[in-house]
C-alpha cells in the first residue's frame, strides 16, 4: 500500500520550471527578495556605459575583480529622493501622465471631470 501511494505522489511531481500562477500579484518587489536580474539588451548606451565603468574599475594591478554588483551596492545608497521621483516619472506612459494630471486637477479644483471633459478644457476645444 505504501508503495502505491508513493508512486502516486511521484506521478504528480512535474518536471522543469514551475509556472507562475498569479503573475500580477508576483510582479511587486517583496521585502525578502534577494536576487535581481538586470536585462540591458534594449539599453545599449547604458550597457556600454556600465561595461566601460567596469573596465576602468578593473584596470588595477591588485585586488579582486569588481563586478556590477559592487557598482550597484556602492551606487544605490547614493540615490536621493529626487532621483527616485525622476525614476517614477520615467516609468509612466503617456496616458498615465494624462490621468495623473486629471486627478491633480480634480483634487485641486474639487471637481470630478471625466477624461474627455478634462481634455476638452485643456485643449480649449
C-alpha positions, -999 to +999 in steps of 0.1 A: +000+000+000+027+024+009+044+017-025+012+026-044+008+059-025+044+069-030+041+060-068+010+082-070+029+110-054+057+107-079+033+109-108+021+143-097+056+158-095+062+179-126+095+183-144+110+216-153+104+252-142+072+259-122+046+280-138+038+313-122+002+314-112-006+350-101+017+370-123+001+403-114+005+397-077+040+384-080+053+414-100+058+436-070+091+436-051+089+416-019+108+425+012+126+392+012+137+393-024+175+390-026+183+383-062+177+406-091+182+402-129+191+432-150+183+429-187+201+456-207+196+441-242+175+471-253+195+498-235+228+496-255+241+530-242+236+521-206+252+487-212+282+503-229+285+528-200+284+500-174+310+479-193+332+510-196+330+516-159+338+480-151+367+481-174+381+512-158+374+499-123+393+466-131+423+484-146+444+478-115+473+456-106+459+441-073+426+431-057+396+410-067+376+417-098+350+445-095+316+434-107+283+450-115+271+440-080+299+461-065+289+491-086+252+487-076+260+482-039+280+514-039+256+535-060+222+526-046+227+543-012+236+575-031+202+577-047+182+607-034+145+613-031+147+634-063+164+606-081+136+582-071+109+608-082+127+610-117+127+572-119+090+571-110+082+598-136+101+579-162+080+548-155+048+564-166+034+561-201+016+590-218-019+580-207-008+576-171+006+611-172-026+625-185-046+606-159-023+619-132-029+655-144-066+648-144-066+635-109-045+665-097-068+689-115-099+673-099-084+673-065-072+709-067-104+723-081-127+700-062-143+688-094-149+653-109-143+659-146-141+628-169-110+623-190-128+636-221-141+668-203-106+674-189-090+672-224-117+695-240-110+720-212-072+718-215-072+718-253-097+747-254-119+729-279 
